[in-house]
């Protein structure tokens, strides 16, 4: 009886392995979806669509982008965390999604527990921008102006808990000022309000605002990160402006729900790395202000672990009140 049970269990296990292997070999047999947790038109949306187009050609099936904004990205991330782990539902995961775990008590996911990292795609500097009608033209002038007008300046971000939001709250703490946060459902809505002079400041990645900056319609005051952005070489960093602690960058990568077959994860990672290795495509990303990474799944897993360590220590020091 025991031998029969063992043989039956072994046959079942081998059958399951064979089924998974066949699924991986055939993958994909239908369209793949990349969920973006911000509104259309923002930096993450643009990035996802650039990679989706290339992945479609390499996989031989459509790769579509689906925008699921809301709750600082938690709506879309939670949706993918609960999706069937078959490689057909992916998410453009950002370090903002790590931040949410330390701001909210009701987050419906854990980045390390609920996702299989595929590839860290890029990092991007954050730039603080103003409407030209605002008198300050530099970070030091903004600090002086804000101190003279406490609580009167607002800034827009893509949402509560985004690294954009966190970077300005860190700036508030370090500079001893009080820029008031106004969350949006993505960068594009905040940019539209900045252009309409409905809000004096926004924080964004360069890719989201570069054409508008180049046309002189908005003014970049400073960028986060260790070095100046190659696409905004005349804009000083916070460090150069006297605030060296503000070096937060935005990062984005592709992840799948935990339990996705490793062969599919590896396949997707390999395709992404080969896409990013193409000189023309790579230059296109760099011209938008991205630093191209295209890591292995293990490399992305290590980066997520580092983000968890960094933000778990930083967030409690910012005294952020959730509204």
N, C-alpha and C positions, 0 to 999 in steps of 0.2 A: 504494500500500500504506500509506504513511504517512498519507495523507488518510483512508483507510478506518479506520485505527486511531484517529485523532483523533476522527472522527465517532462511532465506537463508544464511545470513552471518554466523550465529551460526552453521548451518549444515556444511558449508564449512570449518569453523575453526576446528570443531570437526573431520571432515574427514581428514584434514591435520595433526592434532595431532595423529589421529589413524594411519595414514600412517607412520609418523615419529616413533611412538611407535613400529609399526611392523618392520620397518627397523632396529631399535635398537635391538629388540629381535632376529632378524635373523643375525645380524652382527657378524662376516663378512661372506659374501657369495662368496667372491673371494679374490685373494691375496692382501695384504696390502704392500705398499711401504714406506720405510724410506729413505728419501733423505739425503745424506751426502754431505756437501758443500766443501769437500776437496778430494784430490786424494786418491785412494786406497792405503792401507798400513800404513796410519797415525793413530794417536791415536783415532781420532773420528771414523774413518772407523772400526777399531778393536772393539771399544766400541759398535757401532751400530750393528755389526754382532753378537757379543755375545748376546745382548738383542734380536735381530731378531730371532735367533735360538730358544731361550726359548719361545718367544712370539708365534712362529709358532706352537709349541706343545700345548700351552695353548688356543690359539684361534681356533685351528683346521684347519687353512688355512696358506698357505705360507706367510711369512713376508720377503720381499726381500729388499736388500740395493741397492740403486742407487746412484752412485757418479756423482755429478754435480758441479765440481770445477770451479772457475773463479771469478775474481774481488773481491778477499778477502772474498769469501763466498756469495756475493750478488746475483750471478747467481742462485744458488740453493735455497736460502731463498726467493727470489722474485718469483721463479717458484711455490713454495709451497703456498706462500701468495695468489696467483691467482688461485690455484687449487680448484676443487669442494669440498666444505666442507662436505664430507660424511664419513670421517674416513678412507678412503683408501689411502690417500696421507699424510704422516707425514714428519716432518723434525727433524733432530738432531740439535737443536738450541744451540748456544753457546753464552757466554757473548761477544765474538768477534762481534757477529751480532748486539749487542747494540752499540759497538764502532763505527761501520760503519755509524751510523746515525749522528755522530758528526764529521766525517771526509769528508763525501761526500755530495754534494748538490743534487745529482740525485739518491738517494737510492729509490728503488722501493717498499719499505715496511716500516712499523713502527711496531716494535716488540710488543709494548703494544696494538696497535690498530688492527693489522691484524692477530693475532694468539690467539688460545685458548691453554694455557699451560696445559700439561698433567702431566708431572712429571720431576722435576730436578733429574737427575740420579746420577751425580758424580761431585766432584771437583778434580783437579789434579795439583800438583805443576809444575812449569816451571823450567827447568834446562838449564843453559848456558854451552855449550860444545865446546871444541876445538879439533883440530887435534893435536896429540902429537908432531908434528914438531914445533908447536908454542911455543916459550920459556916460557911464563907465565904459572904457575901451579896453581895459586890461583886468586881470584878476586882482592886483592890488587896489586899483580904483574901485572895483566892485566891492571889495571888502570894506573900504572906507565909506562908500556910499550906503552899504547895507547897515553899517554901524551907526550911521547918521539917521537912518530910516528903519529902525528895528521892526521886523515883522511885516513890513510893507511890500517886500519883493517876493513874488511867487516864481516857482519853476515847475515846468512840466516834465514828466518822465513817462516811459511806456507802461508804468504800473507800479503799484506797491510791491516792494520786495525785489524788484529788478536790481541788477548791479548798478544801473544808472541812478536809481533812487538812493542806494546805499552809498555810492561815491559822493553824492552831494551832501548827504547827512554826515558823512565823515568830514567833508569840507566845512560844514557848519560847526562841527565840534572843534576842529583844529584851528579854524580862523576866528572862532568865537563870534559867529554871526547867526542870523536867523532867517534863512531863505525858506519860504513856506512851500511845502510839497503839494502839487496838484497832479494826481495820477490820471493817466489816459489809458485807452485800450490799444496802445501801440504808439510808435513814433510819429507816423504820418498825421494823425489827428492833432498831436501837440505842435507839430511843425506848422500845420495850417493855422492854428491859433496864434502862433508866434508871428507868422507872416501878416496876420490880420491885426496885429498889435493888441490881441486879447490877453496875452500873457507876456511878461518881459523876458523870460529866460526858459530854455529847455536844455536837457542833457540827452545826447544821442551819440550813436556811432557815426563815424565819418561816412559810411556807405549810405546812410539814410538821408544825409543833408548835403553831400558834396556839391551837386549841381547848383543848389540854392546858394551855397557859400560862394561858389565861383562866380555867380551872377551878381554878387554883392548885396543880396537881399537880406541876409542875416550876418551877424558878426560873431566869429569864433573868438572866445576870450582865453581859453586855455584847454589843454588836453591832459588827460591822466596817462600814466605809463612812465617808464624810465626815459624814453627817448621821444623826440618830436615825431609826429606822424609824417611819413614820407609824402603824403598827398596834401598836407598842410604844413609845409616846412617853415613858414613864417610865424606859426602860432606857437608860443612858448608852452612848456609843460607847467603843471602846478609846481613841480620842484624848482624850476627856473624862476617861478614867480614867488618863491619863498615858502611853499607848503609841500615839503618833500614826502610827507606821509601818504599823500593821495596818489596811489599808483595802481588803482583797480582797473582792470581791463575786462571787457566782455569776451566770453568764449562760448562757442557753440559746437555741438557735435551731434552725430546720429546715434540713437540708441533704440533698442528693441525691448519688448516686454521680457522679463526674466523667464527662462524656460524655452526661449527660442532655440531651436537646434543649433549647436555650435558650428556645424558646417555651413549653415546659412549666414550666421554672424560673420564667419571668416570670409565667406564669398563676398558679402557686401563690403566688408572692410577692404578686401583686396581690390575690388572694383573702384572704390573711392580713392584709394592710394594711387591707382593707375590714372584715374581722372585728374587728380591733383598734380601728377607728375608731368602732365602735358604742358609744355612751355607756354603755349598760347593761352590756355585756360588759367594757368597759374598767374600769368601776367595780368589777365583780366581781373582776377581777385585782388592782386596787389595794387592795381590802379584804383581800386575802390577803397583802399586803405586797410585791407586785411593782411594779417600775417598768416600764411598758409602752413598748417601743421600736418593734417591727414595722417594721424597716428594709427598704430595697431590697436585692436581691442584692449590689449593689456595696457598699452600706453594711456588710453583714455580712462581706463579703470583707475590707474595710478593718479591721473590728474583729478578725477572726481574725489578720490580720497584726500588729496591735498586741499581741494576746495572745501571739503567738509571740515578739515582741521582749521583752516584759516577763518572761515565765516563763523564757525561755532565759537571762536574766541573774539571775533570782532563785533558781531551783532549785539551781544549784551552790553557793550560799552557805548552804544549809540543812543540808548534810551528812546527808541522809536515807539510811538503810540499808534496802534492800529486803529483805523477809523472806518 
